[in-house]
Each structure stands twice: as C-alpha cells, then as structure tokens.
Amino acid sequence: MRAKTHFFKNLDLNSILVPENGDAFTGTKVVCTVGPSCQDVDVMCEMLNAGVVGCRVDLTWGPLEFHRKSLQNLHMAMRKGRRLCCTMVDTLGRELMIRRQVTIGEDGWPIHEESFAVTAGQQVIITTRPDVVASGAVLPITYSKFTEMAVKGDTIYVGRYLVCGADSASLYLEVVDVRGDDVICIAKNDAVLDGLLTVFHAERSVEGLANVQNDLPLLSEYDKECLAILAQDFEIDFVSLSYTRAAEDVREARSFLDSIGMNNTKILAKLESRQSLLNFQGILNEADGIIISRGNLGLDCVPEKMALVQKTLVQACNLVGKPVLLTRVVDTMINTPRPTRAEATDVANAVLDGVDGILLGAETLRGKYPVQTVDTICSISRAAEKVFDHHYHYEHLMEVAIDVGDMVANGDRGAVTGDSDDDVGTATPSTQADGAAANGGRAGTGSGVAAAPAGRVGGPGPGGLRRDDSWNSVTSAGAHHQLPSLGVAAKTMARFSQVASTGSLAGLGYGRAGMASGAAYHRSPYISKLESIASSAVRAADRVGASLIVVYTHTGKTAQLVAKYRPPMPILTLVVPHLVSDQLKWKLEGRSSARQCLISRSLLPVLAAPSPSGDQLLQEAVVMAGRVGLVRPHDHVVCVQRIHDDFCVKIISVDELGAGIKRDDAIMSHSAFGPHTTLNTNLMAASPSGAPLPATSGFDSPRVRNNPIGNKFGPLPPAAQLASGGSFVGSLAPAMSGI
C-alpha cells in the first residue's frame, strides 16, 4: 500500500469555507438500509432526491412481509420520483444473537418490550440452554455450540443490532470461566441492552486466527427461503453476503443464486472478521464488489491497525476496478441532525481514499433524520471530491500496469497469474487437508464440524470445532501477506477485462484450477484492449478539459473500467438493453445493468433504446446532460463506444446554445493539442495487441484553459473528428428512470 499525502493546491481558507453547491453532481454513492424510519413512500422519494442510489433490506432483522412492503414502496417511490435505484438484500448468515421474546408492531416491525441494565463488574452468563429467559444476568444465545468457542480471557461483545460499539447499548464482556452450557463473564462497562442483541466473539490473537470459528452455514435456511420468494416478485440487483470468510463462500452463494434464477444478481462480499482479511485476495477475485463492515471488523482488529486496513482494502478494490462500500460513518445522526467533527472527517477521508460509496445502517433504519443524513453525506462527499488527487490515482494505476508488464517480460508468470496468491485457507498443506475447513470449519465430520489439523497452534477446540491459527495477518503487517497483491490484482483484472469484453462468464473458470495455467492472463493482458480504451478516455478527458464522459455499455463493465481511473467529471452511462436467450425464451436485459452501475463512483446510468447508430443517441444524451446542468455551451464531451468489434474514443463539443452536439464539417479545432498536428479521422483506435496507438510529440501541449484537473495524465492519444449527423432513431429513457 502506498499512502496518499492529500496535499491541497488551494490553501485559501476563505475559498474553502464557501458553501458547496447542493445541486452539483456527487460521484460518491449512498446506499441506505430500509426500516421503520424510511419505509414510507414519501420519505423514500425525499431520500432518492437527496442522493440515495440503493436501498438495502436486511434479513437479519424484521419479518419477510416487512421487507416485501419495503421493496414495493421503493418501486412506488422510483415511479413517483422518476429516479433509478438499485435493490440489495443483506443475508443473516452466521450471525449470533441473543434469544428474546418479540412482538410485531402496527408497522410490521418487531419490538422488544423490555430493556435491561448491566453494570460494570457484574457477572453475566451467556448460556446455550433453550429454556432460559433473557435478563440482565443471563443471556441465552441462539448458537448451541457457543461454549465450545469461548475460553477464559476472551472478549465477547453484545450490542444492539447496527450500533457503533460506543453507545449505551454496547456491552463488553470478559470470559472468566466455561461450565457446561454456560459461559461466565464479567461486564467491563455499564450498558442498557435493548432491541435485537447480536453477539461477536472478538479474536484473541493479535497476529492470526486463534479463535474457534462457528460452523454456521453461509446462507441460513431462512436466507434461502427469503431470497427465493423475493426473487419471484422483485429484481434483486445485489446480495450482500454477511460474514464472508473465503472465496469458496462467494462461489457457494453464486451457485445458489443461479439455482433459483438470480443469474443477473451480483454478489457483494461483506468483510466482517479477521478471517475475511486473511482470505481477502480470493474473496476479491470472486466477488463483484466489497463491503467493508467496519462495525464487526473494528472489534476483530486492534484499533491502531484499522485505518491501515481500510486504506489497504479500498486501494486493492480500486486497483481491480471493483466497487467498494464503507459502513458505520455517522452513527450519531441516529439521534442528532448533525454529525460529529470526527464523523465528518471520517467520511471525507473515505472519499479521499477512493471508496465508491457509503452504506448507511441504523442512521436510516431507525434514525430520526434519514433524509438529513443522506444530504449530509452527499455534501461532505462533494467537498472531498473537489480535492481528490486524480493525478496520483491515475498515475498509480498506470505504474502498476507497467510493473505487471515487466513481470511478464521477465518470465515471472506466477506472480501475475496468482499461482502463489490464494486464500490463506489453502496456503498450507495442513489446511489443504481439511478442505472446506478454511471457510469456517464446515467440512470434516458428519455434523459439519471440522477437526483442526495436527500441529496447528491452538489445536482442535472442544467438540471438534476448528481452531485456525493462520500464518499471517493483516494486523501484523507481515511481509508474506501484503495487501493489495500485484499478482491478485493482475489476475483479477485479467478476468474482469475478459468478462467485460465478452459479456459472458463462460469459460473463465474459478479458483486456482481456473487460473493456474495463466491462460486467462495471456488471453486478456492486464492492459487489455478495453482497459486501454478506458484509461485513454480518461486521459483524453483531462487533456481537453471535458465536462462529461459518455460510455455506451450493455453490462456496465466498460463504464466500471472508466470509473476505475476516477475522472473528476461525471460518467454518463448509456445502458443499451439487449436480447438474451436461455434456450427456452428471449428476454430483454438492461435495466438491472443500469441499476447495478449506480454503486460505482461517478457513474450516472440511464437507459437508452437500441439504435442502428449511436450518433442520434449521443445527441440525445448531450441534450439531456445540458438539461440537467452537466454540460454547458462549448464544453467538450468524451465518448466511449463500440462500433462492430472495435472500441473507440471520440471527442465532441457542445453547441453554442448548449442544446446538442456542435455540427461542423471541419475537423475539430486542435489548438489544445499543439500546433501543426493532423488529427486522425473518426476515433481513437487500439492496436491489434490492445495497446493504445503511440502518441506523437504534437500532442504534448500546454495546459488547456479551464481544465479542471490539468495536464498530468500524459500525452493525449490521436483525437477524434466530430461525429457527423445521422438520421437514425434512438431515444433515452427519462433521466434516472428505469421502471
């Protein structure tokens, strides 16, 4: 990981203190969690207008009917407000909870009638006995093997669902003894326990994994039932996998989703434990995106390492062009209309680190100010985006690409294909022997409990539960397991680029077996044809001072690759629906791709009708962009599109009225590119090898006036001739509409 310095060009506090333009485009995305505070249609409309691009329903808490109503109201809000919004379902998974009596309120949300207080120094018993009623002295847990996980000295965290860990509903316990079905603890702080109580067993080792891992399945039967039912009535864009431990978890979830017809649903892996960090490379390779669940993750890592863990994970996701969301940012806004200075700084630093979006939890689920929370996040993000170091980000990605090329040229194929980079669970002979035990100890005995391999520190736990003491850890900052890994970045990017080029996952293979030969890398090098086009488009937009990038796409992969380079201007993503067949019938796909683009930074997706030519479609896109204030008269627009089998980049200008594309028989003025330069006609092409055409010295030019980010992205590739007018018919769906 290479730390960013965040040196600012403008040190004038007078200009810094000028209020932000609330109508300006916000590249950082906001996803909310739907609950009693925001389930109402009108509130949802306000949140969509404030900047929400995704809504999550969490199966951890709340009956299925409540979540169905939430999704129904979301669709009504999208129609009413004519806004596009993606849907996300968060699974229950391996969550441990305290068993309590519950009643269902008038709004369909579960309610616990009583709360109970615990004082520091008090004895608290966590028991697996099923007949015990919860109280301040005894807490019955839902997991029957919990006593086999705990040992004297362990820290157990008990807190209300979606709390920050620093409020009155958070209780820290220290284990002093384990007797039969009971784990006897001493309270380390005062707490008032209310609502749904979740339990987290903090990792006792500071370097690896010494804890016994529970053997609960990745997807509970309740998860599977709910997903199957919801998929029949709603288009679910993302599934958030709680407590993802290894790449095998993602593959298992993918297999299940395919089996119930959710082939288009993407998987976001939630990193919530130390084990997920140790296996992060494999998880990143398989998942479609990452959610950094900082609540539980902060309990499992030492505090002094959390900032480094966050920055490392974000940078690794940026490197391979996959979206990364961050949780737990403005917890105090559950009860107050304004965040603390630490929370505001935290959001800004996350944006400067490069996150794609913020996932709000309790702030919108049960908070008093859901709309104000969204508005606050967007305002902070816009201010941070203005000083984001686009040059550093772009140059760093280019340096990595060059390093990979050098590694290949030197014959170091193993480092590129990832032969030496796999899940920690498969890194040693001992863990290979117990197979799926690396994924939480679900292999081995008939009961689903795996015995630990001989010789491992900590040995097998009582009852055969697996005790894993990994050879390294993110928190130990060891030299053997650095994140991000250049090898896994190249491997993942090779696969990602190939999928983007073909639009199909067929033939890619998974895991070590699919990548060991390095065939995927050689078929689709790190700087692939599509990757070259994406990076060149961003460089061109910088050099001409473009106000907008327009990308044509079917699946959203091309637009994601452009967003990977973090251009400072919006990326208008024209998603063109296309026909697909499952060998039984044809169907039109595209709406889900548009919604899935919403969580990638700077992407602004709209649906476009298929057209024989992209010229008319581009004209309508520019008109729409002008109408919503994305472009002004005489602004430049960079367009990325595919013509037959070739990808290309072209540069157009907005007319003097700001009402469309400037039409001119002459070649676009090339004063910005240097004197005496002949511009290539019709598009920037890529060479057969996929690399950009070499730039001539004529393109190395002075800074363009009003250029928002300068000229530091390197020489501009050959520029484009203005697109000629066309008579083809094409139409954009209404802005933000996708219903």
Residue pairs with C-beta under 8 A, 6 or more apart in sequence:
1 308
1 311
1 312
1 315
1 482
1 483
1 484
2 315
2 396
3 311
4 352
4 353
4 389
4 392
6 352
6 387
6 389
7 389
8 387
9 387
10 16
10 387
20 379
20 382
20 383
21 382
22 375
22 379
23 629
24 382
25 570
25 604
25 630
26 51
26 378
26 381
26 382
26 385
27 381
27 385
27 570
27 601
27 602
28 351
28 355
28 356
28 357
28 358
28 377
28 378
28 381
28 382
28 384
28 385
28 601
29 53
29 54
29 325
29 356
29 357
29 358
29 598
29 599
29 600
29 601
30 51
30 52
30 53
30 54
30 357
30 358
30 360
30 374
30 377
30 378
30 381
31 52
31 53
31 54
31 55
31 56
31 86
31 88
31 325
31 357
31 358
31 359
31 360
31 599
32 38
32 47
32 52
32 54
32 55
32 56
32 360
32 363
32 364
32 370
32 374
33 55
33 56
33 57
33 58
33 90
33 162
33 359
33 360
33 361
33 362
33 364
33 365
34 44
34 55
34 56
34 57
34 67
34 70
34 74
34 364
34 365
35 62
35 109
35 364
35 365
35 366
36 105
36 107
36 109
36 365
36 366
37 43
37 364
37 365
37 366
37 367
37 368
37 370
38 44
38 47
38 364
38 365
38 370
39 66
39 69
39 70
39 73
39 107
40 73
41 73
41 76
41 77
41 80
43 370
43 371
44 55
44 73
44 74
44 76
44 77
45 77
45 80
45 81
45 83
46 371
47 364
47 370
47 371
47 374
48 77
48 78
48 81
48 83
48 85
49 81
49 83
50 371
50 374
50 375
50 378
51 374
51 375
51 377
51 378
52 85
52 374
53 84
53 85
53 86
53 357
53 598
53 599
54 85
54 86
54 87
54 88
54 237
54 238
54 357
54 598
54 599
55 70
55 71
55 74
55 85
55 86
55 87
55 88
56 87
56 88
56 89
56 90
56 240
56 359
57 67
57 70
57 71
57 87
57 88
57 89
57 90
58 90
58 365
59 67
59 89
59 90
59 91
59 92
59 222
59 223
59 226
60 90
60 91
60 92
60 95
60 161
60 196
60 198
60 242
61 110
61 161
61 196
62 108
62 109
62 110
63 104
63 108
63 110
64 226
64 229
64 230
65 108
66 107
66 108
66 109
67 89
67 226
67 230
68 230
68 233
69 108
71 87
71 230
71 233
71 234
74 85
74 87
75 234
75 739
77 83
77 85
78 84
78 85
78 738
78 739
79 739
82 734
82 735
82 736
82 737
83 736
83 737
84 594
84 595
84 598
84 605
84 606
84 736
84 737
84 738
85 595
85 598
86 237
86 238
86 595
86 596
86 598
86 599
87 234
87 235
87 236
87 237
87 238
87 595
88 236
88 237
88 238
88 239
88 240
88 268
89 226
89 227
89 230
89 236
89 238
89 239
89 240
90 239
90 240
90 242
90 270
91 218
91 219
91 220
91 223
91 227
91 239
91 240
91 241
91 242
92 220
92 222
92 223
92 242
93 216
93 217
93 218
93 219
93 220
93 223
93 241
93 242
93 243
94 214
94 216
94 217
94 218
94 242
94 243
94 440
95 198
95 242
95 243
96 141
96 142
96 143
96 146
96 198
96 199
96 200
96 201
96 214
97 141
97 142
97 196
97 197
97 198
97 199
98 134
98 139
98 140
98 141
98 142
98 158
98 197
98 198
98 199
99 130
99 134
99 140
99 141
99 142
100 112
100 134
100 196
100 197
101 112
101 113
101 133
101 134
102 110
102 111
102 112
103 110
103 111
103 113
104 110
104 111
105 111
110 196
112 194
112 195
112 196
115 192
115 193
115 194
115 195
116 134
116 135
116 136
116 192
116 193
117 136
117 190
117 191
117 192
117 193
118 124
118 136
118 171
118 187
118 190
118 191
118 192
118 193
119 187
119 190
120 187
120 188
120 189
120 190
121 186
121 187
122 136
122 137
122 186
122 187
123 137
123 184
123 185
123 186
123 187
124 136
124 137
124 138
124 139
124 171
124 173
124 185
124 186
124 187
125 137
125 138
125 139
125 182
125 183
125 184
125 185
126 139
126 140
126 141
126 146
126 150
126 156
126 158
126 173
126 182
126 183
126 185
126 199
127 138
127 139
127 140
127 141
127 181
127 182
127 183
128 140
128 141
128 143
128 144
128 145
128 146
128 147
128 181
128 182
129 140
129 181
129 182
130 140
132 138
132 140
133 140
134 140
134 197
136 193
139 158
139 197
141 199
143 214
143 216
145 214
145 215
145 449
145 463
145 465
146 183
146 199
146 214
147 178
147 180
147 181
147 182
147 183
147 462
148 212
148 461
148 462
148 463
148 465
149 201
149 211
149 212
149 213
149 214
149 461
149 465
150 156
150 175
150 178
150 183
150 201
151 175
151 178
151 204
152 175
152 176
152 177
152 178
153 174
153 175
153 204
154 174
154 175
154 201
154 202
154 204
154 211
155 172
155 173
155 174
155 175
155 202
155 204
156 172
156 173
156 174
156 175
156 183
156 185
156 199
156 200
156 201
156 202
157 165
157 170
157 171
157 172
157 173
157 199
157 200
157 201
157 202
157 299
158 170
158 171
158 173
158 191
158 193
158 197
158 198
158 199
159 165
159 169
159 170
159 171
159 197
159 198
159 200
160 169
160 170
160 193
160 194
160 195
160 196
160 197
160 198
161 195
161 196
161 197
161 198
161 362
162 295
162 361
162 362
162 365
162 366
163 169
163 170
163 295
163 331
163 362
164 170
164 295
164 328
164 331
165 295
165 298
165 299
166 331
167 331
168 190
168 191
168 192
169 191
169 192
169 193
169 194
169 195
170 189
170 191
171 187
171 189
171 191
171 193
172 187
172 188
172 189
173 185
173 186
173 187
173 188
174 185
174 186
174 188
175 183
175 184
175 185
176 184
176 185
176 186
177 183
177 184
178 184
200 296
200 299
200 300
201 211
202 299
202 300
203 209
203 210
203 211
203 273
203 274
203 300
203 301
204 210
204 211
205 211
205 469
205 473
206 302
206 473
206 475
206 476
207 472
207 473
207 475
207 476
207 478
208 274
208 278
208 457
208 468
208 469
208 470
208 471
208 472
208 473
208 476
209 274
209 275
209 278
209 468
209 469
209 470
209 473
210 457
210 458
210 467
210 468
210 469
211 467
211 468
212 441
212 461
212 465
212 466
212 467
213 245
213 275
213 440
213 441
213 465
213 466
213 467
213 468
214 440
214 441
214 465
215 440
215 441
215 442
215 448
215 449
215 450
215 465
215 466
216 440
217 442
218 241
218 243
218 244
218 249
218 252
218 253
218 439
218 440
219 227
219 252
219 253
219 256
224 256
227 236
227 239
227 256
227 257
227 260
227 262
228 260
230 236
231 260
231 261
231 262
231 265
235 264
235 591
235 592
235 595
236 262
236 265
237 265
237 266
237 592
237 595
237 596
238 265
238 266
238 267
238 268
238 288
238 289
238 596
238 599
239 253
239 257
239 262
239 265
239 266
239 267
239 268
240 268
240 270
240 291
241 249
241 250
241 253
241 267
241 268
241 269
241 270
241 287
242 270
242 272
242 293
243 270
243 272
243 273
243 276
244 250
244 269
244 270
244 271
244 272
244 276
244 283
244 287
245 273
245 275
245 276
245 279
245 438
245 439
245 440
246 275
246 276
246 279
246 282
246 283
246 423
246 425
246 438
246 439
246 440
247 279
247 282
247 283
247 285
247 286
247 423
247 510
247 511
248 282
248 423
248 425
248 436
248 438
248 439
249 269
249 283
249 439
249 440
250 267
250 269
250 283
250 286
250 287
251 286
251 510
251 511
253 267
254 267
254 286
257 263
257 265
257 267
264 589
264 592
264 593
266 288
266 289
266 596
267 286
267 287
267 288
267 289
268 287
268 288
268 289
268 290
268 291
268 323
268 325
269 276
269 283
269 284
269 286
269 287
269 289
269 290
269 291
270 276
270 291
270 293
271 277
271 280
271 283
271 290
271 291
271 292
271 293
271 297
271 313
272 293
272 295
272 296
272 297
272 300
273 296
273 297
273 300
274 300
274 301
274 473
274 474
274 475
275 440
275 468
275 470
276 283
276 297
277 297
277 301
277 309
277 313
277 473
277 474
277 475
277 483
278 424
278 470
278 472
278 473
278 474
278 481
279 423
279 424
279 425
279 438
280 313
280 316
280 474
280 483
281 418
281 421
281 422
281 423
281 483
281 484
281 485
281 488
282 422
282 423
282 511
283 290
283 423
284 290
284 316
284 317
284 320
284 322
284 488
284 492
285 418
285 488
285 491
285 492
285 495
286 510
286 511
287 322
288 322
288 323
289 317
289 322
289 323
289 324
289 325
289 356
289 599
290 313
290 317
290 322
290 323
290 324
290 325
291 324
291 325
291 326
291 327
291 359
292 310
292 313
292 314
292 324
292 325
292 326
292 327
293 327
293 328
294 306
294 310
294 326
294 327
294 328
295 327
295 328
295 361
297 306
297 309
298 306
298 328
301 309
301 474
301 475
302 475
305 474
305 475
305 477
308 477
309 474
309 475
310 326
310 350
310 353
311 353
312 474
312 483
312 484
313 324
313 483
314 324
314 326
314 350
314 353
314 354
314 355
315 353
315 354
315 484
316 483
316 484
316 485
316 488
316 489
317 323
317 324
317 354
317 356
318 324
318 354
318 393
318 397
318 564
318 566
319 397
319 400
319 484
319 489
319 493
320 488
320 489
320 492
320 493
320 496
321 493
321 496
321 560
321 561
321 563
321 564
322 492
322 496
322 560
323 356
323 357
323 560
323 599
323 600
323 601
324 354
324 355
324 356
325 355
325 356
325 357
325 358
325 359
325 599
326 350
326 355
326 357
326 358
326 359
327 358
327 359
327 360
327 361
328 361
329 343
329 346
329 347
329 350
329 358
329 360
329 377
330 339
330 343
330 344
330 347
330 360
330 363
330 373
330 376
330 377
331 343
331 362
331 363
332 339
332 340
332 343
333 339
333 343
333 363
333 367
333 369
333 372
333 373
333 376
334 362
334 363
334 366
334 367
334 368
335 367
335 368
336 369
337 368
337 369
337 372
338 376
339 347
339 376
344 376
344 380
347 358
347 377
347 380
347 381
347 384
348 380
348 381
348 383
348 384
349 384
350 358
351 380
351 381
351 384
351 385
351 388
352 384
352 387
352 388
352 389
354 388
354 393
354 566
354 601
355 601
356 563
356 599
356 600
356 601
357 599
357 601
358 377
358 381
360 373
360 374
360 377
363 369
363 370
363 373
364 370
364 373
364 374
367 373
385 568
388 566
388 568
390 542
390 566
390 567
390 568
390 709
391 709
391 710
391 712
391 713
393 565
393 566
394 535
394 538
394 539
394 565
394 566
394 713
395 712
395 713
397 535
397 564
397 565
398 535
398 714
400 486
400 489
401 526
401 527
401 531
403 486
404 416
404 486
404 489
404 490
404 526
404 527
405 525
405 526
405 527
407 415
407 416
407 486
407 490
408 416
408 521
408 525
413 419
413 518
413 521
414 420
414 487
415 486
415 487
415 490
416 486
416 487
416 490
416 491
416 518
416 521
416 526
417 487
417 490
417 491
417 515
417 516
417 517
417 518
417 520
417 521
418 485
418 487
418 488
418 490
418 491
418 515
419 487
419 512
419 515
419 516
419 518
420 487
421 485
421 487
421 488
421 491
422 511
422 512
423 438
424 431
424 438
424 470
424 471
424 472
424 481
425 431
425 437
425 438
425 439
425 468
426 432
426 438
426 512
427 471
428 471
430 453
430 454
430 455
430 456
431 437
431 438
431 453
431 468
433 453
434 443
434 444
434 450
434 451
434 452
434 453
434 466
435 443
435 444
436 442
436 443
436 450
437 443
437 444
437 450
437 452
437 466
437 468
438 468
440 466
441 449
441 450
441 465
441 466
441 468
442 448
442 450
443 450
444 450
444 451
444 464
444 466
445 451
445 464
447 464
449 463
449 464
449 465
449 466
450 464
450 465
450 466
451 460
451 464
451 466
452 458
452 459
452 460
452 461
452 466
452 467
452 468
456 467
456 468
456 469
457 469
458 467
458 468
458 469
459 467
460 466
460 467
461 467
471 480
471 481
472 478
472 480
472 481
473 481
474 481
474 483
490 521
490 526
491 515
491 520
491 521
493 526
493 531
494 520
494 521
494 523
494 524
494 525
494 526
494 528
495 508
495 515
495 520
495 524
496 557
496 561
497 524
497 526
497 528
497 530
497 531
497 561
498 508
498 520
498 523
498 524
498 528
499 505
499 508
499 557
500 530
500 555
500 557
500 558
500 560
500 561
501 524
501 528
501 529
501 530
503 554
503 555
503 557
508 514
508 520
509 515
509 520
514 520
515 521
525 690
527 535
527 690
527 691
528 690
529 647
529 686
529 690
530 557
530 558
530 561
530 647
531 561
531 690
532 686
532 690
532 691
532 692
533 558
533 640
533 647
533 648
533 649
533 684
533 686
533 692
534 558
534 561
534 562
534 564
534 565
534 640
535 565
535 692
536 649
536 684
536 692
536 717
537 549
537 551
537 562
537 638
537 640
537 649
538 549
538 562
538 565
538 567
538 713
539 713
539 714
539 716
539 717
540 546
540 638
540 649
540 651
540 684
540 716
540 717
540 719
541 549
541 567
541 569
541 636
541 638
542 567
542 707
542 709
542 710
542 711
542 712
542 713
543 672
543 673
543 699
543 701
543 704
543 707
543 711
543 713
543 716
544 636
544 638
544 651
544 672
544 704
544 707
544 716
544 719
545 636
545 672
545 704
545 705
545 706
545 707
545 708
546 569
546 635
546 636
546 637
546 638
546 651
547 569
547 630
547 631
547 632
547 635
547 636
547 637
548 569
548 570
548 571
548 572
548 625
548 630
548 631
548 635
548 637
548 638
549 562
549 567
549 569
549 570
549 571
549 572
549 637
549 638
549 639
549 640
550 571
550 572
550 574
550 618
550 621
550 622
550 625
550 637
550 638
550 639
550 640
550 641
551 558
551 559
551 562
551 571
551 572
551 573
551 574
551 639
551 640
551 641
552 558
552 574
552 576
552 608
552 614
552 617
552 639
552 640
552 641
552 642
553 559
553 573
553 574
553 575
553 576
553 593
553 597
554 575
554 576
554 578
554 590
554 593
555 593
556 573
556 575
556 593
556 594
556 596
556 597
556 600
556 603
556 605
558 640
558 642
558 647
559 571
559 573
559 597
559 600
559 603
559 605
560 597
560 600
560 603
562 571
562 640
563 571
563 600
563 601
563 602
563 603
566 601
566 602
567 602
568 708
568 709
569 602
569 708
570 602
570 604
570 630
571 602
571 603
571 604
572 604
572 606
572 621
572 625
572 630
573 594
573 597
573 603
573 604
573 605
573 606
574 606
574 608
574 617
574 621
574 732
575 590
575 591
575 593
575 594
575 597
575 605
575 606
575 607
575 608
576 590
576 608
576 609
576 610
576 611
576 617
577 588
577 589
577 590
577 591
577 607
577 608
577 609
577 610
578 588
578 589
578 590
578 610
579 586
579 587
579 588
579 589
580 586
580 587
580 589
581 587
590 607
591 607
591 738
593 605
594 605
594 606
594 607
594 738
595 605
595 738
597 603
597 605
598 605
604 630
605 738
606 621
606 624
606 732
606 733
606 735
606 736
606 737
607 732
607 733
607 737
607 738
608 617
608 620
608 621
608 730
608 731
608 732
608 733
609 617
609 730
609 731
609 732
609 733
610 730
611 617
611 728
611 729
611 730
612 728
613 726
613 728
613 730
614 641
614 643
614 730
615 723
615 724
615 725
615 726
615 728
616 726
616 727
616 728
616 729
616 730
617 730
617 731
617 732
618 639
618 641
618 652
618 661
618 723
619 660
619 661
620 730
620 731
620 732
621 732
622 631
622 637
622 652
622 654
622 660
622 661
623 659
623 660
624 732
624 735
625 631
625 637
626 632
626 654
626 658
626 659
626 660
627 735
628 735
631 637
631 654
631 658
632 654
632 658
633 654
633 655
633 656
633 657
633 658
634 653
634 654
634 655
634 656
634 662
635 653
635 654
635 658
636 651
636 652
636 653
636 654
637 651
637 652
637 653
637 654
638 649
638 650
638 651
639 649
639 650
639 651
639 652
639 723
640 647
640 648
640 649
641 647
641 648
641 650
642 648
643 683
646 685
646 686
647 686
648 682
648 683
648 684
648 685
648 720
649 683
649 684
649 717
649 720
650 682
650 683
650 684
650 720
650 721
650 723
651 668
651 719
651 720
652 661
652 662
652 668
652 720
652 722
652 723
653 661
653 662
653 668
653 722
654 660
654 661
654 662
655 661
655 662
655 663
656 662
661 722
661 723
662 722
663 722
663 725
664 722
667 679
667 681
667 721
667 722
668 679
668 719
668 720
668 721
668 722
670 677
670 679
670 719
672 701
672 704
673 679
673 698
673 699
673 701
673 716
673 719
674 697
674 698
674 699
674 700
674 701
675 698
676 698
677 696
677 698
677 699
679 718
679 719
679 720
679 721
680 718
680 719
680 720
680 721
681 721
682 720
682 721
683 720
683 721
684 692
684 693
684 717
684 718
684 719
684 720
685 693
686 692
686 693
687 693
692 717
693 717
693 718
695 715
695 716
695 717
695 718
699 715
699 716
699 717
699 718
699 719
700 715
701 711
701 716
702 711
703 710
703 711
704 711
